[in-house]
Amino acid sequence: MPSLPRPGDAPRLAHVVHVDAHEGPVYCADEHALYFTSLPRPGQAAPVVDIKRLDLASGAVTVLVSDARMANGMVLDHDGALLVCEQGTLTLPAAIARVDRATGERATVVDAPLNSPNDVVVKSDGTIWFTDPSYGWLQGFRPEPAGRDAVYRYDPRTGELSLVADSFDKPNGLCFSPGETTLYVGDNGEPQHVKAFDVIDGSGLARERVLAEIAPGHPDGMKVDSEGRLYVSSASGVRVLSPKGESLGELALPGAVNFCFGGPAGDVLFITTDTAIHAAHLQAKGT
């Protein structure tokens, strides 16, 4: 497959498997497997989402956790467990939870009043940063918002939860630059754009600016590669931006929702589209 990024490229994508992969793709090198959260399906009291596992060697898809509290974004924590954004329901609270990959056992990490956590990253110091938009309320499966649509930082050593940015309509994907000097956050509300913040003293944010407008919209998944290029999903595929917000190219894939770097060399982009998982081999590696 052609490599990225080069302006004007339209790389071919490999279809990996037909499956209801919606959000939270996480590659686990020790298993050569991809975990993801399924497309919500109707349930008796609320929509139902599963946490699933794709064995990349055999192509087999299995369910790790069924009815996983409307799970959405996921990431690996420093202990190798899945850290999961649980949006919650009308009867179950929203939370950030840790899920054991071997057993599916769940433990609450952040249980403060939240709206419907969407995406999460773990900083090198172990702190947990996540977005908390009010999608659940708008979509009818959560009570009225508990707070502002915002980005939060949680320190598991002290138990402190801090609001670090709230200048969004619907904060969605987020990621740190290499070196963690910049935090990128996608706003999937109005307007639809990506913002950048300087990270101050490892725990605060400053110098907020709009990095790039995303049109056609819906910035959702976000990742950076080792060279600092920013990847953002949109209605037309996965955009590639420079650290200054300049357009470098696109993986054309209408319906792209979220993605992650993976593969033995860290240079494969696995992309979820609600009906399938696709992959592209890049001349770039994830962080």
Secondary structure as GFF3:
##gff-version 3
##sequence-region A 1 287
A	DSSP	beta_strand	14	18	.	.	.	ID=ss1
A	DSSP	beta_strand	21	28	.	.	.	ID=ss2
A	DSSP	beta_strand	33	38	.	.	.	ID=ss3
A	DSSP	beta_strand	51	55	.	.	.	ID=ss4
A	DSSP	beta_strand	61	65	.	.	.	ID=ss5
A	DSSP	beta_strand	71	76	.	.	.	ID=ss6
A	DSSP	beta_strand	82	86	.	.	.	ID=ss7
A	DSSP	beta_strand	95	99	.	.	.	ID=ss8
A	DSSP	beta_strand	106	110	.	.	.	ID=ss9
A	DSSP	beta_strand	120	122	.	.	.	ID=ss10
A	DSSP	beta_strand	128	132	.	.	.	ID=ss11
A	DSSP	alpha_helix	135	138	.	.	.	ID=ss12
A	DSSP	beta_strand	150	155	.	.	.	ID=ss13
A	DSSP	beta_strand	160	165	.	.	.	ID=ss14
A	DSSP	beta_strand	171	176	.	.	.	ID=ss15
A	DSSP	beta_strand	182	187	.	.	.	ID=ss16
A	DSSP	beta_strand	193	200	.	.	.	ID=ss17
A	DSSP	beta_strand	204	213	.	.	.	ID=ss18
A	DSSP	beta_strand	222	224	.	.	.	ID=ss19
A	DSSP	beta_strand	230	234	.	.	.	ID=ss20
A	DSSP	beta_strand	237	241	.	.	.	ID=ss21
A	DSSP	beta_strand	247	252	.	.	.	ID=ss22
A	DSSP	beta_strand	258	262	.	.	.	ID=ss23
A	DSSP	beta_strand	268	272	.	.	.	ID=ss24
A	DSSP	beta_strand	276	281	.	.	.	ID=ss25
###
